[in-house]
Amino acid sequence: MTMYCTLSDLRSYLGAGTTTSDDALLTGLIQAASQEIDVYCRRWFDGRAGTQYYSRFTDRRTNDLLYLDSDVIQVDHLINGTGATLGPESYWLWPRNTPPYSMIKLKSNWVWLFNVDGEVTVAGTFGYAATIPPDVTQATKELSAYLYRLKDSSTFDVTATPELGQLTIPKGWPQHVKVDLTRYRRTEYR
């Protein structure tokens, strides 16, 4: 699993309050925060080589459009359900002009075809971007730091009165982290 910030980034963000004895805990928190961000946004933010398969029974396609399960940055191979390779001249990646792409639209002379047990195969680089966006890295640091500070708290998901000298612990994630990540949430087309 990819971590969206480094251990040194988080240690620097937390300041002098951490020691190297906390490194295993901090690494685990970065992993947890990165995974939570993936779940919240319904996507991952680094490029990963992979392959996805779609059968003729999938509801993820129409006659000319294939809705991808994950964002794709680049398609290396596209194989129709008959086993025939479809070259870049036979399709467009959608939305046009800017990755990540979420659909493959066949040009007018092409259709998705299937043998009895055939599948459309999409091989390429999947994810939001080849490099992690800086604001996702910042959100990861903030969420990891929030989780780290929870270990010293005796109350969880409670807002106390600051005038009394008590901690204020937001319910769930810090709200501004969710707001910052909202624009990255993947829209489900089907």
C-alpha positions in Angstrom: 0.0 0.0 0.0 1.2 3.5 -0.9 1.5 6.0 1.9 0.6 9.5 0.8 3.1 11.3 3.0 6.5 10.2 4.4 7.4 9.5 8.0 9.7 12.5 8.1 6.9 14.7 6.7 4.6 13.6 9.6 7.3 13.9 12.2 8.1 17.4 11.0 4.4 18.3 11.0 3.9 17.0 14.6 7.0 19.0 15.8 9.3 18.0 18.6 6.7 15.9 20.4 7.7 12.7 18.6 10.7 10.5 19.0 12.1 7.7 16.8 10.4 5.2 19.2 7.1 6.4 17.7 8.1 5.6 14.1 6.3 2.3 13.9 3.1 3.9 15.3 3.4 6.9 13.0 4.0 4.6 9.9 0.9 2.6 10.8 -1.1 5.8 11.2 0.1 7.1 7.8 -1.0 3.8 6.2 -4.4 4.0 8.0 -4.9 7.6 7.0 -4.0 6.9 3.4 -6.4 4.0 3.3 -9.2 6.1 4.8 -8.6 8.8 2.2 -8.8 6.1 -0.5 -12.1 4.9 0.9 -13.6 8.4 1.4 -12.6 9.5 -2.1 -13.4 6.2 -3.8 -10.1 6.2 -5.6 -6.4 5.9 -5.0 -3.9 8.7 -5.7 -0.8 7.0 -7.1 -0.3 5.3 -10.4 -0.4 1.4 -10.2 0.1 -0.9 -13.1 -2.7 -3.4 -13.3 -5.4 -5.2 -15.4 -9.2 -5.0 -15.2 -11.7 -7.4 -16.8 -15.2 -6.8 -17.9 -17.6 -9.6 -19.1 -20.5 -9.3 -21.5 -22.8 -9.5 -18.4 -21.4 -6.5 -16.7 -23.6 -3.5 -16.3 -20.5 -1.4 -16.7 -20.8 -1.0 -20.5 -23.1 0.1 -23.3 -22.7 -0.6 -27.0 -19.8 1.9 -27.3 -18.9 2.9 -23.7 -17.1 1.0 -20.9 -17.3 2.5 -17.4 -14.1 1.6 -15.6 -14.1 0.4 -12.0 -11.0 2.6 -11.2 -9.5 5.7 -12.7 -7.0 5.1 -15.4 -4.1 7.3 -16.3 -2.9 5.4 -19.3 -4.1 2.3 -21.2 -1.3 0.1 -22.5 -3.5 -2.7 -23.9 -7.2 -2.9 -24.7 -8.5 -6.4 -25.7 -12.0 -6.9 -26.9 -14.1 -9.9 -25.7 -13.1 -11.8 -28.8 -9.4 -11.6 -28.0 -8.7 -9.0 -30.6 -6.5 -6.1 -29.6 -8.0 -2.7 -30.0 -5.4 0.0 -30.8 -5.5 3.6 -29.8 -7.1 4.5 -33.1 -10.3 2.6 -32.1 -11.2 4.4 -28.8 -11.1 7.6 -26.8 -10.5 7.9 -23.1 -13.2 9.9 -21.2 -13.4 12.6 -20.0 -11.4 13.9 -22.9 -8.1 15.8 -22.5 -7.3 15.4 -18.8 -6.6 12.3 -16.8 -7.7 10.5 -14.8 -10.1 8.8 -17.2 -13.1 6.9 -16.0 -14.5 5.6 -19.3 -13.4 4.1 -22.6 -15.6 5.2 -25.6 -15.2 3.2 -28.8 -15.1 5.2 -32.0 -18.1 4.8 -34.4 -16.7 1.8 -36.4 -16.1 -0.3 -33.3 -18.3 -2.3 -30.8 -17.6 -4.4 -27.8 -17.7 -8.0 -28.9 -17.6 -11.2 -26.8 -16.9 -14.9 -27.4 -18.9 -17.2 -25.1 -16.5 -16.8 -22.2 -14.7 -13.7 -23.5 -13.9 -10.6 -21.4 -12.8 -7.1 -22.3 -9.3 -6.6 -20.8 -7.9 -3.2 -19.9 -4.2 -3.2 -18.9 -2.5 0.0 -18.0 -1.7 2.4 -15.2 -4.6 2.9 -12.8 -5.1 5.6 -10.2 -5.7 9.4 -10.0 -2.3 10.6 -11.0 1.3 9.5 -11.5 2.3 11.6 -8.5 0.3 12.3 -5.3 -1.3 15.7 -5.3 0.2 18.0 -2.6 -3.1 18.7 -1.0 -3.7 15.0 -0.6 -0.3 14.7 1.1 -1.3 17.6 3.4 -4.6 15.9 4.2 -2.7 12.7 5.0 -0.4 14.5 7.4 -3.3 16.2 9.2 -5.4 13.1 9.5 -2.4 11.0 10.7 -1.6 13.7 13.3 -5.2 13.7 14.4 -5.1 9.9 14.9 -1.7 10.2 16.7 -3.1 12.8 19.1 -6.1 10.5 19.9 -3.8 8.1 21.7 -3.3 10.6 24.5 -7.0 11.5 24.8 -9.3 9.9 27.4 -12.4 11.0 25.5 -13.4 10.2 21.9 -15.9 11.8 19.6 -16.8 14.4 22.3 -16.6 18.1 22.1 -15.8 19.6 25.5 -15.9 23.2 26.7 -12.5 24.8 26.0 -13.1 27.5 28.7 -12.9 24.7 31.3 -9.5 23.6 30.0 -10.7 20.4 28.4 -9.7 19.1 25.0 -12.0 19.6 22.1 -12.0 16.5 19.9 -13.9 16.7 16.7 -16.4 14.0 15.9 -14.7 11.7 13.3 -12.2 13.3 10.9 -11.3 16.9 11.2 -13.9 18.7 9.2 -11.6 20.8 7.1 -9.8 17.6 5.9 -13.1 16.2 4.5 -13.9 19.6 2.9 -10.4 19.6 1.3 -10.9 16.1 -0.1 -14.5 16.5 -1.3 -13.4 17.7 -4.7 -11.5 14.4 -5.2 -14.4 12.1 -4.5 -15.0 9.9 -7.5 -18.4 10.0 -9.1 -20.0 6.7 -9.7 -21.5 6.6 -13.2 -23.5 3.4 -12.8 
